[in-house]
Amino acid sequence: MSGSAENDGVVLVVGASGGIGRAVLLYYLAVAEYARVVAVSRGERPAELAPQGERLSWLVSDYTEASIAQLVRATLSDGERLARVVICNGILHNAELEPEKSITRLNASAMHEVLHANLVVPSLWLAALPQVLRGSDSCRIAVLSARVGSIGDNRLGGWYSYRASKAALNMVLKSAAVEFRRRFPQVKLLAFHPGTTDTGLSKPFQRGVAPGKLFTPAFVAERLATLLNQLEPDGELSYLAWDGAEVGW
Ligand SMILES: NC(=O)c1ccc[n+]([C@@H]2O[C@H](COP(=O)([O-])OP(=O)(O)OC[C@H]3O[C@@H](n4cnc5c(N)ncnc54)[C@H](OP(=O)(O)O)[C@@H]3O)[C@@H](O)[C@H]2O)c1
């Protein structure tokens, strides 16, 4: 819990070069209660993060299964345990793809790319964690989902691949929560909706956002960390927005 001494606790932030990933990393570096913060990214450690000394470890990954399994093992030193894991990977658009406004725009390679980044990569990280979790470990794990992954909330349609990737991600997280309930009863899983956050991902879609509803990554990081502190391990997957409100499935 916030304020308690977690001297042996390590925070793992995956996708640490993204807007939200970077803010989550900076948040955990700024609070004193964790022994170390391990960042994982496709990119190299930014120069401005160099003077963090031994509290920050920066691991570069190509997000292949082999890399993920190896880096999870490299995350902890003797006597350390995972206290927090935040998995931030996700794409909505890039130079080659954009969210589909119509089903007629579906394209196999673009859909595969979105599913890989948003579903397969976070799932592989989750799949690798049991290697380093012990049955008694108290650990809270957040994966960046999105409200548009809610089937019940889908009134506007469109964004086929992105919506599908987040709905499928939620299902993987739900199954993991059921499995972890027995194996790791002190682990809590959160599928987190950050709200529209000012990052490269949302940039092309910010025009219609109501005033005050475009969040800074730093605000979202603080909300995420606070929610993780408040949640108790209950064997369930929580699907929560930045304000703590439940998102319907
Ligand atoms: N921004 C929003 O408004 C918003 C709203 C709802 C949900 N989200 C979710 O929040 C998460 C973080 O998004 P963001 O806003 O911080 O976006 P961002 O700044 O574009 O960051 C992209 C993230 O995805 C990773 N990534 C990029 N391409 C990838 C690929 N091909 N394979 C695997 N990982 C890849 C990056 O990790 P590296 O460090 O390896 O580059 C980084 O963590 C995403 O899951 C997104 O869906 C964001």
The ligand as a Gaussian input file, in Angstrom:
#p B3LYP/6-31G(d) Opt

LIG

0 1
 N       -3.479000       8.023000     -25.187000
 C       -4.760000       7.719000     -25.032000
 O       -5.652000       8.566000     -25.172000
 C       -5.155000       6.310000     -24.695000
 C       -6.523000       6.036000     -24.459000
 C       -6.907000       4.745000     -24.133000
 C       -5.970000       3.744000     -24.026000
 N       -4.654000       4.034000     -24.257000
 C       -3.693000       2.926000     -24.178000
 O       -2.592000       3.320000     -23.374000
 C       -1.422000       2.621000     -23.797000
 C       -0.258000       3.600000     -23.947000
 O       -0.537000       4.459000     -25.037000
 P        0.126000       5.895000     -25.191000
 O       -0.982000       6.848000     -25.237000
 O        1.203000       6.086000     -24.212000
 O        0.705000       5.766000     -26.668000
 P        2.167000       6.012000     -27.242000
 O        2.800000       7.205000     -26.652000
 O        2.007000       5.926000     -28.726000
 O        2.957000       4.725000     -26.714000
 C        2.885000       3.512000     -27.425000
 C        3.224000       2.355000     -26.528000
 O        3.132000       1.142000     -27.256000
 C        4.407000       0.513000     -27.382000
 N        4.520000       0.109000     -28.784000
 C        4.513000       0.912000     -29.892000
 N        4.595000       0.162000     -31.004000
 C        4.656000      -1.127000     -30.597000
 C        4.751000      -2.373000     -31.266000
 N        4.808000      -2.436000     -32.605000
 N        4.791000      -3.496000     -30.532000
 C        4.726000      -3.458000     -29.190000
 N        4.638000      -2.309000     -28.486000
 C        4.602000      -1.164000     -29.185000
 C        5.440000       1.549000     -26.943000
 O        6.480000       0.869000     -26.257000
 P        8.069000       1.151000     -26.483000
 O        8.563000       1.728000     -25.210000
 O        8.634000      -0.203000     -26.725000
 O        8.206000       2.084000     -27.644000
 C        4.613000       2.392000     -25.968000
 O        4.540000       1.785000     -24.693000
 C       -1.809000       1.857000     -25.069000
 O       -2.104000       0.516000     -24.739000
 C       -3.074000       2.566000     -25.512000
 O       -3.915000       1.707000     -26.267000
 C       -4.217000       5.287000     -24.579000

